[in-house]
Amino acid sequence: MKATTKGYILGAIAAISYGTNPLFAVPLYDMGMQAPSVLFYRYAFATLILGLVMRLRKESFRLTMGEIPMMIGLGVMFALSSLLLFEAYNHMDVGLASTMLFVEPVFVALLLWIFFRQKTSAVTLISIGVSLMGVTLLCNPGEGAHVTPIGVVLVMASSLTYAVYMIMINKSRLRRLSGSALTFYSLLFGIIVFALRLNFFSDLQPVPSDGLAWSCVIGLSVVPTIVSLMTVAIAIQCVGSVAVSILGALEPITGLLFGVAIFGEVLTPRAVLGIIFILGSVVILVLAEPIMHYSASAFQRLAGAAHILRHSGAQRRR
């Protein structure tokens, strides 16, 4: 199999697998479990599984003393993003929550512009405007859809927190860590958030003694966590971050399909339009730079060819 084909397949798997979060979380909610307990089990099992995989592959766990405080901060941001999203599932349709979460690349661009003075193009501003239109439509999707103001605030905060997490990686020396080590420590230190939220585990709910409950816990730890994070790292190596970002559109689509097909959520015309705006805004943002780069390169090649033709014509006239 060619590397590019492998990359596209793994990129799609990464996006689809992350979109399965509601599939495993909602049944646990229906059994009476709360988001902090659900996420503690998810993080604990995922940390154990990923640690075992890294051990078998003989990958390094090494952190310097200076990196530990930064890694703790990173883990807290990572866990807060998960907690806010899973709490949002209690206040709005999971399909719409999954779509709103997809504005994270727009938040990244906005934060880099505000705090790091990174140059912002007109295309980026257009993308931000389009995404805001989409979010506005999803805030009032029409009759039959379930959305509350607190749900919108929670999912937007989740997206913003994850954007901060991504920028912290990009702008710190933690970039030297492998994807597996970064994820392992993000999960491990993220448990701090759930320890505090659960009053140091005194409020931790046990997993119901039911086969479905344990299947959901293990599924949540493996599919949208280990599978998604491992496949996205390989996909980026094979086809690059641009292609993987575009394939990421499969994530909210997966959440929407589960919401409509399994949980009986209503997809109104207004919601569909909002979804199109949000997906479109991210595609615009992701494709803007390569399109401008290739356009500039093509213009330079055409200008060079025209110069050669003019030069050769002038020589013939002499």
N, C-alpha and C positions, 0 to 999 in steps of 0.2 A: 504494500500500500504506500502511495506517495505521501510525503510529509504534509503537503498541503491538504490532501484529502483527509488524512488522519486529524489534522488540526481543525478542519471544519466540523468533522464528526464529533470530536471531543468538545469543541466550543459549543455545539448544539446540546450535547449531553450535559455540560456544565450549567447552561442556562435553564434547561428543562428540569434538571434535578433540583436546582435552587427554587424553582417555582412550585415544588411539591410541599413547601413548608405548611400551607393550610391543610393539605391532605392528611398530614400526620397530627397537626396541632389541634384542629377543630374537634375530632373525635375525643381527644383527651379532655377538652373543655366540656364537652357534653357529658363526660363521666364525672364532672365535678372538680377537676384539677384547675388550678390557677396558673397564669403565665409564668410567674417566678419559679414555681416548682417544676413545671414542664421544661423550662429552659435550663434549670440546674441539672436535671437528668441528661438533657441533650448535651450540654457542655462537658459534664463529667464523663459520660460514655465516649463522646467524640475525642476527648483528650486522651483517654486510655487507648482507644483504637489507633489514633494517629501516632501516639507515642510508641506503640508496639510496631507499627509499620515502619517508623523511622529507625527503630532499633534493629529490625530485621534487615533493613537496607543500609545499616551502618552509617546513618546520617548524623551529623554533628548537632548536639544540643547546646553547645557552648555559648554563653553570654558573658560579656565583660561586666565588671561592677558598675561602670558608667551607663551601660545599656539597660540594666535591670529597672531603674526608675522609669525610663522612657517606655520600656516594654509593659510595665504595670499600667501606665497611662493609656497605652495603646489598647491593652486588654479591656480596660474600663470602658473606653469609647466603643469598642467592638460589642461588648455585652450590652451596653445601654442601647445601641442601635437595635439589637435583637429584642430586648425587653420592650422598647417602645412600639416596635412593629407588632409583637405578639399581643400587647395590650390593645393595640388598635383593632385587632381582629374581633375584639369584644364589642366594638362600637360602630363597625361598618362592615359592608360586604367584603369578604376576603379578596375577591377578584379586583375590586376597585382599589383596595389597599395595596395590592401587589403592583398595580399600574402606577399609582401615585408615587410609590417608592422608587420608580424608575427615573425620577427627576434628579437622582443623585449626581450624574455627570454635569448637569447644569449647575448644581450647587458647588461642585468642585471648581468649575470655571469662574463662578461668581466670587468664591472665597479667595482664589488665587489672584483675582483682579483687585479685590479690596485690601487684602493683607500683604500680598507679595508684589504688588504693582506689576503683575504680569500683563503684558499687552493684550487688550481685548478687541477683537475684530468686530466689524458690523454684523458678521454672520453669527457670532456668539450672542450678541445682543438680541438679534432676531430669534435665535433659538430660545433664549430666556423668555422673551415675550410670548412665543408660541406655547411654551410649556406652562406659563402662567394662565394662558387662556384655557388650556386643557384642564388644569387643576380647578379653575373656576367652574368649568362645566361639571366636573365630577363632584364638586361640593354641593351641587343641586342637580342630581342626575335625572330627576323626574319620578313620577309615581311608580311604586313597586320596588325601587332600589332603596337599600338601607344605608344611609350615611348620616353621621352626627358631627357637630363641630369638634367635639373632643377627639373623635376618630381621625378627622383630618389633621388636627394639631399633632396628634401622636405620630401619625405616619410621616408627616413632614419633618417632625423632629427626628425620627428614625433615619430618614434620608439625609438630613443635615449632619447628624452625628456620624454616619458612615462616611460622608464626604470628608469630615474632619479627620477620621481614621485614615483614609486614603492619603490625605495631604501630609499627615504626620509621618507616614511611611516614606513618602516621596521626598520630604524635606529634612529627614534625619539620617543618621548613620545606620539606622536599622535596615536600610536598603541592602546592606551587605549580607543579611541573613537569607537563607534559602526560603522559598515559599512554604515549605513544610514546617521549618523551625518557627517562622513568623506566625503561622496559623496555630501551631501547637501552643506557643506561649500566649497568643491572643486568647485562646480558649481557656488555658490554665489560669491566667490572671483575671480573665473575665468572670471567673467563679466568685471573685471578691464581691462583685455587684450583687450576685444572688445571695451570698452569705449575709450581706447587710440587709437586703430587701426581705429576707426570710428570718430576720432577728437571730442571726447566727444559727440558722437551721431549726430553730424551735418551732417555726411555722411551716416547715417542709412537709408537704403532703406525700404519703406513700403512694406508689403506683398501684392502682387497683389490681387485685389478683384475678386478672382476666387476660386471656391470650391476646385479644385485640389491643388492650392497653400497652402491654409490653412490646407488641409488634410495632405500635406507633412510636414508642420511645426509642427503640432500636432503629426504626426506619428514619426517624427525625435526626438521630445521631449520625447515621451513615449517608443517606441519600442527599439531602440538601446541605450537608456539612462536609463530610469526608469526600464523597464522590464529586460534589461540585467544586470544592476547593482544589482537589488534586487534578481534575481534568482541565480546569481553567488555566492552571499553571503550565501544563504541557501544551495546551492549545495556543497560548500566547507565544511559546517558543517556536511552534510550527508555522503559524500564519500571522503573528503579530497582534498587538492590542487593538488595532482599528477593526479588524475583521471580527475579533472576539467580542468587541463592544457592540457591533451591529447584531451579531448572533444573540447577544444578551436580550434582545427584544422578545425572544422566545420565553423568557422568564415570566413577565407579566401576562403574556398570552396563556401560558400554562396555568397560572393562578386563576385567570378568568375562566378557562375551560372547566377547571375543577369546581369553581364557584357556581357556575351555571349548571353543569351536568350532574354534580354530586350533591351540592348543598342547596340547590334550587333557587339560586339568586337570579334576580331579574336584570337583564341587560337592556336598558332603554336606549332609544335613538340618541338622546342627549349624552348618555354615558359613552356610547360608541364614538361619537364625535370628539369627546374629551380624550378618550383613549388614543384616537388617531393623532390628535394634537400633541400629546405627550410623547408617543413613540416617534412621531415625525420630528419633534424638536431635538431629540437625542440623535437621531440619524443625521439631521442637519449639522449638529455640533461635531459628531464623529467624522463625518465625511468632508467637512469644510476644508480642513488643512490639506489632506491628500489631493483633493480636487484642485485647490489653488496651486499646490506644488506641481502637479502634473500639467495644469494649464500653463503655468509659467515656463515649465520645461519645454512644452510643445511650442509655445510662442518663441522661445529662444531658438529652437531648432528651425522653425519656419523663417525667423529673421536671418539666421545663419545661411539657410538655403537660398533665400532671396538675395543676400549679399553676394554669395558665390555666383549666382546666375547673372547679377548685374556686372560683376567683375569680369566674368567670362565673355559677356556680351560686349563690354567695352573693349576687351582685347581683340575680339573678332573685328570690331569696327576700325580698329587701328590697322 
